[in-house]
């Protein structure tokens, strides 16, 4: 299991941040690996909403189905899964410095043969975590006029 976590400050208030990030299709803008992310469930976004995510990491394309597991004013949890891995992305948001403090934690659990590459996964996902923090900050700060 590989865990990557980042904590950072953005300009928008917590309600704006959660309202934007609850739509996982927006990962196309803030996640450097996501190439395509489409909502599969119909209707409003709520616990149980699902997205089909296509990502490219280190030159390898992978597809996961993500589900919104938790949606509260200060916390979002998305779980993703395919044949080779399970992921849990937890985003906590609280008011800070006139905006929001975000803690983004990604837990990646390889399945089967993928477990052998875990030490390399940690290095790779730490780099991706830094890029994600940068892109998410840019995108969220752009929501404030």
Residue pairs with C-beta under 8 A, 6 or more apart in sequence:
1 107
1 108
1 109
1 118
2 107
2 108
2 109
2 110
2 118
2 121
2 122
2 125
3 105
3 106
3 107
3 108
4 105
4 106
4 108
4 122
4 125
4 126
4 128
4 129
5 103
5 104
5 105
5 106
5 129
6 103
6 104
6 129
6 130
6 132
6 133
7 101
7 102
7 103
7 104
8 101
8 102
8 133
8 136
8 137
9 96
9 97
9 99
9 100
9 101
9 102
10 17
10 99
10 100
10 102
10 136
10 137
10 140
10 141
11 98
11 99
11 100
11 140
11 141
11 143
11 144
12 20
12 99
12 100
12 140
12 141
12 143
12 144
13 95
13 99
13 100
14 73
14 74
14 93
14 94
14 95
14 100
15 73
16 100
16 143
16 144
17 93
17 100
17 102
17 140
18 71
18 73
18 74
18 76
18 93
20 26
20 140
20 143
21 76
21 91
21 93
22 45
22 68
22 71
22 76
23 39
23 45
24 37
24 39
24 49
24 51
24 53
24 66
24 68
24 78
25 37
25 38
25 39
25 51
26 37
26 139
27 34
27 37
27 51
27 53
28 34
28 35
28 36
28 37
29 135
29 139
30 132
30 135
30 136
30 138
30 139
30 140
31 55
31 132
31 135
31 136
32 128
32 131
32 132
32 135
33 55
33 56
33 57
33 128
34 53
34 54
34 55
35 54
35 55
35 56
35 61
36 52
36 53
36 54
37 51
37 52
37 53
37 54
37 66
38 51
38 52
39 45
39 49
39 50
39 51
40 50
40 51
40 52
40 65
41 48
41 49
41 50
43 49
45 68
45 71
46 68
46 71
47 68
47 69
47 70
47 71
48 67
48 68
49 67
49 68
50 65
50 66
50 67
50 68
51 65
51 66
51 67
52 63
52 64
52 65
52 66
53 63
53 64
53 65
53 66
53 80
54 61
54 62
54 63
55 61
55 62
55 63
55 64
56 62
57 124
57 128
58 124
62 82
62 84
62 85
63 82
64 80
64 81
64 82
64 85
64 87
65 80
65 81
65 82
66 78
66 79
66 80
66 87
66 89
67 78
67 79
67 80
68 76
68 77
68 78
69 77
69 78
69 79
70 76
70 77
70 90
74 92
74 93
74 94
75 90
75 91
75 92
75 93
76 89
76 90
76 91
76 93
77 88
77 89
77 90
77 91
78 87
78 88
78 89
79 86
79 87
79 88
79 89
80 86
80 87
80 88
80 89
81 87
83 111
84 110
84 111
84 112
84 114
85 108
85 109
85 110
85 111
85 114
86 108
86 109
86 111
87 106
87 107
87 108
87 109
88 106
88 107
89 104
89 105
89 106
89 107
90 103
90 104
90 105
90 107
91 102
91 103
91 104
91 105
92 102
92 103
93 100
93 101
93 102
94 100
94 101
95 101
100 140
102 136
102 140
104 129
104 132
104 133
104 136
106 125
106 129
108 121
108 125
110 117
110 118
110 121
